[in-house]
Amino acid sequence: MAKLRISGIPSDKPVRVTAELPATVHRDLLAYAEALAHETGQPVDPPKLIAPMLARFMATDRGFAKLRRPSQSRDVSVG
């Protein structure tokens, strides 16, 4: 089994999640939101960044991508 960076439960419906973040991660999230707001000229609610960040992380996680690929049969039938 491939090693995943994070694990999750897939769902099509939005789910409210309460999580504790280390103070350093929270400060970085606030700084990221501030930088994005400066770049776009629009205010950014830091918690709203978490879902897209996680989605991006999972989209670039090679181990996760490998597990999601449909398995290809290596059996060759000789008829």
N, CA, C and O atoms as CSV, one atom per row, in Angstrom:
chain,resi,resn,atom,element,x,y,z
A,1,MET,N,N,0.842,-1.174,0.000
A,1,MET,CA,C,0.000,0.000,0.000
A,1,MET,C,C,0.890,1.241,0.000
A,1,MET,O,O,1.888,1.298,0.719
A,2,ALA,N,N,0.524,2.230,-0.809
A,2,ALA,CA,C,1.296,3.463,-0.889
A,2,ALA,C,C,1.125,4.290,0.383
A,2,ALA,O,O,0.078,4.253,1.028
A,3,LYS,N,N,2.154,5.022,0.724
A,3,LYS,CA,C,2.109,5.869,1.913
A,3,LYS,C,C,1.431,7.183,1.555
A,3,LYS,O,O,1.868,7.873,0.634
A,4,LEU,N,N,0.370,7.535,2.270
A,4,LEU,CA,C,-0.355,8.772,2.036
A,4,LEU,C,C,0.145,9.861,2.961
A,4,LEU,O,O,0.598,9.584,4.071
A,5,ARG,N,N,0.064,11.081,2.511
A,5,ARG,CA,C,0.441,12.207,3.356
A,5,ARG,C,C,-0.665,12.505,4.358
A,5,ARG,O,O,-0.390,12.837,5.511
A,6,ILE,N,N,-1.897,12.389,3.926
A,6,ILE,CA,C,-3.045,12.567,4.809
A,6,ILE,C,C,-4.096,11.554,4.413
A,6,ILE,O,O,-4.013,10.951,3.343
A,7,SER,N,N,-5.080,11.364,5.266
A,7,SER,CA,C,-6.188,10.481,4.905
A,7,SER,C,C,-7.484,11.247,5.084
A,7,SER,O,O,-7.526,12.233,5.820
A,8,GLY,N,N,-8.533,10.810,4.424
A,8,GLY,CA,C,-9.808,11.509,4.511
A,8,GLY,C,C,-10.956,10.609,4.126
A,8,GLY,O,O,-10.758,9.479,3.677
A,9,ILE,N,N,-12.148,11.115,4.303
A,9,ILE,CA,C,-13.360,10.394,3.964
A,9,ILE,C,C,-14.016,11.129,2.798
A,9,ILE,O,O,-14.427,12.279,2.955
A,10,PRO,N,N,-14.122,10.483,1.622
A,10,PRO,CA,C,-14.716,11.156,0.477
A,10,PRO,C,C,-16.214,11.397,0.676
A,10,PRO,O,O,-16.919,10.554,1.231
A,11,SER,N,N,-16.690,12.555,0.217
A,11,SER,CA,C,-18.105,12.887,0.313
A,11,SER,C,C,-18.419,13.972,-0.698
A,11,SER,O,O,-17.577,14.824,-0.985
A,12,ASP,N,N,-19.619,13.945,-1.236
A,12,ASP,CA,C,-20.038,14.961,-2.185
A,12,ASP,C,C,-20.683,16.152,-1.491
A,12,ASP,O,O,-20.807,17.224,-2.085
A,13,LYS,N,N,-21.090,15.977,-0.257
A,13,LYS,CA,C,-21.759,17.040,0.479
A,13,LYS,C,C,-20.758,17.772,1.371
A,13,LYS,O,O,-19.868,17.152,1.952
A,14,PRO,N,N,-20.910,19.109,1.477
A,14,PRO,CA,C,-20.026,19.837,2.403
A,14,PRO,C,C,-20.208,19.316,3.821
A,14,PRO,O,O,-21.317,18.980,4.238
A,15,VAL,N,N,-19.130,19.257,4.535
A,15,VAL,CA,C,-19.135,18.757,5.901
A,15,VAL,C,C,-18.452,19.789,6.786
A,15,VAL,O,O,-17.361,20.261,6.468
A,16,ARG,N,N,-19.088,20.135,7.883
A,16,ARG,CA,C,-18.472,21.065,8.826
A,16,ARG,C,C,-17.479,20.270,9.672
A,16,ARG,O,O,-17.804,19.215,10.216
A,17,VAL,N,N,-16.280,20.796,9.765
A,17,VAL,CA,C,-15.216,20.143,10.512
A,17,VAL,C,C,-14.638,21.134,11.515
A,17,VAL,O,O,-14.377,22.292,11.189
A,18,THR,N,N,-14.447,20.665,12.719
A,18,THR,CA,C,-13.764,21.462,13.724
A,18,THR,C,C,-12.410,20.829,13.948
A,18,THR,O,O,-12.311,19.636,14.236
A,19,ALA,N,N,-11.371,21.626,13.817
A,19,ALA,CA,C,-10.021,21.093,13.968
A,19,ALA,C,C,-9.169,22.076,14.755
A,19,ALA,O,O,-9.384,23.287,14.714
A,20,GLU,N,N,-8.214,21.534,15.458
A,20,GLU,CA,C,-7.236,22.361,16.152
A,20,GLU,C,C,-5.984,22.424,15.289
A,20,GLU,O,O,-5.481,21.405,14.815
A,21,LEU,N,N,-5.497,23.636,15.099
A,21,LEU,CA,C,-4.278,23.831,14.320
A,21,LEU,C,C,-3.149,24.251,15.255
A,21,LEU,O,O,-3.379,24.984,16.217
A,22,PRO,N,N,-1.954,23.799,14.983
A,22,PRO,CA,C,-0.830,24.328,15.747
A,22,PRO,C,C,-0.746,25.832,15.514
A,22,PRO,O,O,-1.111,26.318,14.444
A,23,ALA,N,N,-0.273,26.559,16.498
A,23,ALA,CA,C,-0.201,28.017,16.399
A,23,ALA,C,C,0.598,28.462,15.180
A,23,ALA,O,O,0.239,29.447,14.535
A,24,THR,N,N,1.665,27.758,14.858
A,24,THR,CA,C,2.487,28.150,13.700
A,24,THR,C,C,1.706,27.998,12.400
A,24,THR,O,O,1.818,28.835,11.504
A,25,VAL,N,N,0.919,26.934,12.296
A,25,VAL,CA,C,0.105,26.724,11.091
A,25,VAL,C,C,-0.968,27.803,10.997
A,25,VAL,O,O,-1.234,28.322,9.913
A,26,HIS,N,N,-1.580,28.142,12.123
A,26,HIS,CA,C,-2.592,29.196,12.134
A,26,HIS,C,C,-1.995,30.531,11.706
A,26,HIS,O,O,-2.601,31.260,10.920
A,27,ARG,N,N,-0.823,30.851,12.213
A,27,ARG,CA,C,-0.167,32.104,11.823
A,27,ARG,C,C,0.147,32.113,10.331
A,27,ARG,O,O,-0.026,33.131,9.660
A,28,ASP,N,N,0.607,30.982,9.818
A,28,ASP,CA,C,0.897,30.887,8.380
A,28,ASP,C,C,-0.383,31.019,7.554
A,28,ASP,O,O,-0.373,31.647,6.495
A,29,LEU,N,N,-1.473,30.438,8.025
A,29,LEU,CA,C,-2.758,30.548,7.332
A,29,LEU,C,C,-3.207,32.010,7.284
A,29,LEU,O,O,-3.673,32.484,6.248
A,30,LEU,N,N,-3.067,32.724,8.406
A,30,LEU,CA,C,-3.414,34.142,8.453
A,30,LEU,C,C,-2.531,34.946,7.493
A,30,LEU,O,O,-3.019,35.822,6.779
A,31,ALA,N,N,-1.236,34.642,7.483
A,31,ALA,CA,C,-0.311,35.337,6.596
A,31,ALA,C,C,-0.636,35.052,5.132
A,31,ALA,O,O,-0.556,35.947,4.290
A,32,TYR,N,N,-0.998,33.814,4.829
A,32,TYR,CA,C,-1.351,33.441,3.457
A,32,TYR,C,C,-2.602,34.203,3.021
A,32,TYR,O,O,-2.659,34.735,1.912
A,33,ALA,N,N,-3.601,34.250,3.902
A,33,ALA,CA,C,-4.839,34.970,3.594
A,33,ALA,C,C,-4.546,36.457,3.372
A,33,ALA,O,O,-5.112,37.081,2.474
A,34,GLU,N,N,-3.670,37.007,4.184
A,34,GLU,CA,C,-3.301,38.414,4.034
A,34,GLU,C,C,-2.597,38.655,2.702
A,34,GLU,O,O,-2.887,39.633,2.014
A,35,ALA,N,N,-1.677,37.770,2.340
A,35,ALA,CA,C,-0.953,37.900,1.075
A,35,ALA,C,C,-1.912,37.767,-0.108
A,35,ALA,O,O,-1.813,38.519,-1.078
A,36,LEU,N,N,-2.831,36.819,-0.028
A,36,LEU,CA,C,-3.804,36.628,-1.099
A,36,LEU,C,C,-4.733,37.832,-1.218
A,36,LEU,O,O,-5.062,38.259,-2.324
A,37,ALA,N,N,-5.153,38.373,-0.087
A,37,ALA,CA,C,-6.004,39.568,-0.095
A,37,ALA,C,C,-5.264,40.745,-0.719
A,37,ALA,O,O,-5.850,41.520,-1.475
A,38,HIS,N,N,-3.994,40.878,-0.409
A,38,HIS,CA,C,-3.186,41.955,-0.984
A,38,HIS,C,C,-3.066,41.785,-2.494
A,38,HIS,O,O,-3.150,42.753,-3.250
A,39,GLU,N,N,-2.866,40.530,-2.922
A,39,GLU,CA,C,-2.695,40.239,-4.343
A,39,GLU,C,C,-3.981,40.439,-5.140
A,39,GLU,O,O,-3.944,40.946,-6.261
A,40,THR,N,N,-5.120,40.044,-4.566
A,40,THR,CA,C,-6.385,40.094,-5.293
A,40,THR,C,C,-7.186,41.366,-5.032
A,40,THR,O,O,-8.083,41.712,-5.802
A,41,GLY,N,N,-6.858,42.059,-3.946
A,41,GLY,CA,C,-7.629,43.236,-3.586
A,41,GLY,C,C,-8.962,42.914,-2.937
A,41,GLY,O,O,-9.790,43.801,-2.735
A,42,GLN,N,N,-9.170,41.649,-2.609
A,42,GLN,CA,C,-10.405,41.187,-1.979
A,42,GLN,C,C,-10.084,40.616,-0.606
A,42,GLN,O,O,-9.070,39.938,-0.444
A,43,PRO,N,N,-10.935,40.880,0.392
A,43,PRO,CA,C,-10.688,40.270,1.705
A,43,PRO,C,C,-10.830,38.748,1.627
A,43,PRO,O,O,-11.656,38.227,0.878
A,44,VAL,N,N,-10.024,38.057,2.401
A,44,VAL,CA,C,-10.033,36.588,2.398
A,44,VAL,C,C,-10.252,36.103,3.820
A,44,VAL,O,O,-9.547,36.519,4.740
A,45,ASP,N,N,-11.233,35.221,4.000
A,45,ASP,CA,C,-11.492,34.597,5.294
A,45,ASP,C,C,-10.554,33.396,5.416
A,45,ASP,O,O,-10.735,32.413,4.697
A,46,PRO,N,N,-9.559,33.444,6.304
A,46,PRO,CA,C,-8.556,32.374,6.372
A,46,PRO,C,C,-9.121,30.952,6.427
A,46,PRO,O,O,-8.604,30.089,5.717
A,47,PRO,N,N,-10.157,30.655,7.230
A,47,PRO,CA,C,-10.659,29.283,7.233
A,47,PRO,C,C,-11.187,28.802,5.868
A,47,PRO,O,O,-11.205,27.600,5.600
A,48,LYS,N,N,-11.609,29.728,5.021
A,48,LYS,CA,C,-12.097,29.343,3.684
A,48,LYS,C,C,-10.966,28.840,2.785
A,48,LYS,O,O,-11.223,28.239,1.742
A,49,LEU,N,N,-9.726,29.082,3.183
A,49,LEU,CA,C,-8.590,28.618,2.395
A,49,LEU,C,C,-8.252,27.151,2.647
A,49,LEU,O,O,-7.591,26.514,1.827
A,50,ILE,N,N,-8.697,26.625,3.761
A,50,ILE,CA,C,-8.299,25.273,4.160
A,50,ILE,C,C,-8.745,24.216,3.150
A,50,ILE,O,O,-7.939,23.374,2.754
A,51,ALA,N,N,-10.003,24.242,2.727
A,51,ALA,CA,C,-10.490,23.232,1.777
A,51,ALA,C,C,-9.736,23.269,0.452
A,51,ALA,O,O,-9.304,22.218,-0.019
A,52,PRO,N,N,-9.557,24.447,-0.174
A,52,PRO,CA,C,-8.793,24.440,-1.424
A,52,PRO,C,C,-7.335,24.029,-1.238
A,52,PRO,O,O,-6.736,23.425,-2.128
A,53,MET,N,N,-6.767,24.358,-0.079
A,53,MET,CA,C,-5.390,23.946,0.185
A,53,MET,C,C,-5.293,22.431,0.307
A,53,MET,O,O,-4.375,21.814,-0.233
A,54,LEU,N,N,-6.240,21.840,1.015
A,54,LEU,CA,C,-6.248,20.384,1.146
A,54,LEU,C,C,-6.491,19.717,-0.203
A,54,LEU,O,O,-5.855,18.716,-0.532
A,55,ALA,N,N,-7.415,20.276,-0.984
A,55,ALA,CA,C,-7.697,19.708,-2.308
A,55,ALA,C,C,-6.455,19.761,-3.185
A,55,ALA,O,O,-6.142,18.803,-3.891
A,56,ARG,N,N,-5.755,20.879,-3.138
A,56,ARG,CA,C,-4.535,21.028,-3.932
A,56,ARG,C,C,-3.461,20.045,-3.471
A,56,ARG,O,O,-2.767,19.431,-4.282
A,57,PHE,N,N,-3.342,19.912,-2.156
A,57,PHE,CA,C,-2.373,18.970,-1.597
A,57,PHE,C,C,-2.660,17.551,-2.079
A,57,PHE,O,O,-1.752,16.843,-2.515
A,58,MET,N,N,-3.913,17.144,-1.999
A,58,MET,CA,C,-4.271,15.789,-2.421
A,58,MET,C,C,-4.088,15.602,-3.916
A,58,MET,O,O,-3.710,14.521,-4.369
A,59,ALA,N,N,-4.354,16.648,-4.684
A,59,ALA,CA,C,-4.201,16.554,-6.133
A,59,ALA,C,C,-2.742,16.373,-6.537
A,59,ALA,O,O,-2.460,15.835,-7.608
A,60,THR,N,N,-1.813,16.815,-5.696
A,60,THR,CA,C,-0.399,16.708,-6.033
A,60,THR,C,C,0.325,15.616,-5.240
A,60,THR,O,O,1.545,15.484,-5.345
A,61,ASP,N,N,-0.404,14.843,-4.459
A,61,ASP,CA,C,0.183,13.759,-3.666
A,61,ASP,C,C,0.310,12.523,-4.559
A,61,ASP,O,O,-0.694,11.899,-4.902
A,62,ARG,N,N,1.518,12.176,-4.927
A,62,ARG,CA,C,1.746,11.059,-5.862
A,62,ARG,C,C,1.255,9.721,-5.314
A,62,ARG,O,O,0.708,8.905,-6.055
A,63,GLY,N,N,1.452,9.501,-4.025
A,63,GLY,CA,C,0.980,8.252,-3.425
A,63,GLY,C,C,-0.532,8.133,-3.503
A,63,GLY,O,O,-1.067,7.059,-3.777
A,64,PHE,N,N,-1.210,9.235,-3.262
A,64,PHE,CA,C,-2.665,9.255,-3.335
A,64,PHE,C,C,-3.127,9.047,-4.781
A,64,PHE,O,O,-4.068,8.295,-5.034
A,65,ALA,N,N,-2.469,9.711,-5.714
A,65,ALA,CA,C,-2.825,9.563,-7.133
A,65,ALA,C,C,-2.642,8.121,-7.582
A,65,ALA,O,O,-3.445,7.598,-8.354
A,66,LYS,N,N,-1.590,7.485,-7.098
A,66,LYS,CA,C,-1.316,6.095,-7.469
A,66,LYS,C,C,-2.437,5.176,-6.977
A,66,LYS,O,O,-2.850,4.261,-7.691
A,67,LEU,N,N,-2.927,5.418,-5.760
A,67,LEU,CA,C,-4.011,4.604,-5.227
A,67,LEU,C,C,-5.332,4.833,-5.956
A,67,LEU,O,O,-6.158,3.924,-6.032
A,68,ARG,N,N,-5.538,6.010,-6.481
A,68,ARG,CA,C,-6.796,6.340,-7.139
A,68,ARG,C,C,-6.846,5.876,-8.585
A,68,ARG,O,O,-7.931,5.771,-9.157
A,69,ARG,N,N,-5.700,5.598,-9.187
A,69,ARG,CA,C,-5.677,5.121,-10.572
A,69,ARG,C,C,-6.385,3.782,-10.675
A,69,ARG,O,O,-6.209,2.915,-9.819
A,70,PRO,N,N,-7.187,3.612,-11.721
A,70,PRO,CA,C,-7.813,2.300,-11.898
A,70,PRO,C,C,-6.725,1.242,-12.106
A,70,PRO,O,O,-5.766,1.462,-12.845
A,71,SER,N,N,-6.885,0.112,-11.456
A,71,SER,CA,C,-5.872,-0.931,-11.607
A,71,SER,C,C,-5.947,-1.504,-13.008
A,71,SER,O,O,-7.025,-1.751,-13.547
A,72,GLN,N,N,-4.787,-1.704,-13.574
A,72,GLN,CA,C,-4.706,-2.261,-14.915
A,72,GLN,C,C,-4.300,-3.713,-14.819
A,72,GLN,O,O,-3.324,-4.060,-14.154
A,73,SER,N,N,-5.047,-4.538,-15.477
A,73,SER,CA,C,-4.757,-5.968,-15.436
A,73,SER,C,C,-3.451,-6.244,-16.163
A,73,SER,O,O,-3.217,-5.753,-17.267
A,74,ARG,N,N,-2.611,-7.038,-15.522
A,74,ARG,CA,C,-1.345,-7.410,-16.156
A,74,ARG,C,C,-1.426,-8.812,-16.735
A,74,ARG,O,O,-0.465,-9.306,-17.325
A,75,ASP,N,N,-2.587,-9.455,-16.560
A,75,ASP,CA,C,-2.773,-10.794,-17.104
A,75,ASP,C,C,-2.978,-10.728,-18.601
A,75,ASP,O,O,-3.740,-9.902,-19.102
A,76,VAL,N,N,-2.307,-11.585,-19.290
A,76,VAL,CA,C,-2.472,-11.657,-20.746
A,76,VAL,C,C,-3.111,-12.992,-21.052
A,76,VAL,O,O,-2.577,-14.051,-20.723
A,77,SER,N,N,-4.265,-12.920,-21.688
A,77,SER,CA,C,-4.976,-14.157,-22.043
A,77,SER,C,C,-4.452,-14.670,-23.393
A,77,SER,O,O,-4.314,-13.929,-24.367
A,78,VAL,N,N,-4.181,-15.931,-23.391
A,78,VAL,CA,C,-3.755,-16.563,-24.634
A,78,VAL,C,C,-4.909,-17.419,-25.109
A,78,VAL,O,O,-5.335,-18.338,-24.410
A,79,GLY,N,N,-5.420,-17.122,-26.296
A,79,GLY,CA,C,-6.638,-17.764,-26.731
A,79,GLY,C,C,-6.425,-18.839,-27.624
A,79,GLY,O,O,-7.382,-19.471,-28.070
